[in-house]
């Protein structure tokens, strides 16, 4: 079968698997330019300018490191707090 495939020009090697994380864009989009601060403030107030949309996307490793650092701080500040795990989960979702 490999000889027939080679004669016809068909490859028997499967295409590379693209991980879903490879499709994530980690570049940041260009923020809109405002001529004055009050224009930016008005756009922010009305929901037309959201600064978080123009930040670079964090990689999975950066998120894990940030969550681990925050978890260490929470455990250090209040080791017996019943809500510390909720705080960590909330930070993970942000």
C-alpha positions in Angstrom: 0.0 0.0 0.0 2.8 2.5 0.6 4.1 2.1 -2.9 0.7 2.8 -4.3 0.2 5.8 -2.1 3.6 7.1 -3.2 2.8 6.6 -6.9 -0.5 8.5 -6.5 1.1 11.2 -4.4 -0.9 10.6 -1.2 0.9 10.8 2.1 0.1 8.1 4.7 1.5 10.3 7.5 -1.3 11.9 9.5 -1.4 15.7 9.7 0.1 17.2 12.9 -2.3 17.7 15.8 -2.9 21.3 16.6 -3.5 21.9 20.3 -6.3 24.3 21.2 -3.8 26.4 23.1 -1.8 26.9 19.9 -4.8 28.7 18.4 -4.9 31.3 21.2 -3.7 34.7 20.2 -1.2 36.1 22.7 -0.6 39.4 21.0 -2.5 42.4 22.2 -4.8 44.5 20.1 -4.1 48.2 19.6 -6.0 50.4 22.1 -8.0 53.3 20.6 -6.4 56.7 20.8 -8.2 59.5 22.6 -7.1 63.1 22.2 -8.0 64.0 25.8 -8.4 62.2 29.1 -12.1 63.2 29.5 -12.9 61.4 26.2 -11.3 58.2 27.5 -13.1 58.6 30.8 -16.4 59.1 29.1 -15.8 56.0 26.9 -14.8 54.0 29.9 -17.9 55.2 31.8 -20.3 54.1 29.0 -18.5 50.8 28.4 -17.0 51.7 25.1 -13.4 51.5 26.4 -12.4 48.5 28.5 -8.7 48.6 29.2 -8.5 44.8 29.9 -9.4 44.1 26.2 -6.1 45.7 25.1 -3.8 43.7 27.3 -1.8 40.8 26.0 -3.3 37.4 26.7 -1.5 35.5 29.5 -0.2 32.0 28.8 -1.3 29.0 30.9 2.1 29.0 32.7 1.7 32.7 33.6 -1.8 32.1 35.0 -0.6 29.1 37.0 2.3 31.1 38.5 0.0 34.0 39.4 -2.5 31.8 41.0 0.2 29.9 43.0 1.6 33.2 44.2 -1.8 34.5 45.2 -2.6 31.2 47.0 0.7 31.4 49.0 -0.2 35.0 50.0 -3.7 34.0 51.1 -2.5 31.0 53.1 0.2 33.2 54.7 -2.2 36.0 55.6 -5.1 33.9 57.0 -4.3 30.2 57.3 -7.5 29.4 59.2 -9.9 31.5 57.1 -12.8 29.4 55.8 -13.2 31.5 52.7 -9.6 31.3 51.5 -10.4 28.7 48.9 -13.2 30.8 47.5 -10.8 33.7 47.2 -8.3 31.6 45.3 -11.0 30.3 42.9 -12.2 33.8 42.3 -8.7 35.0 41.5 -8.3 32.1 39.1 -11.4 33.2 37.2 -10.2 36.8 36.9 
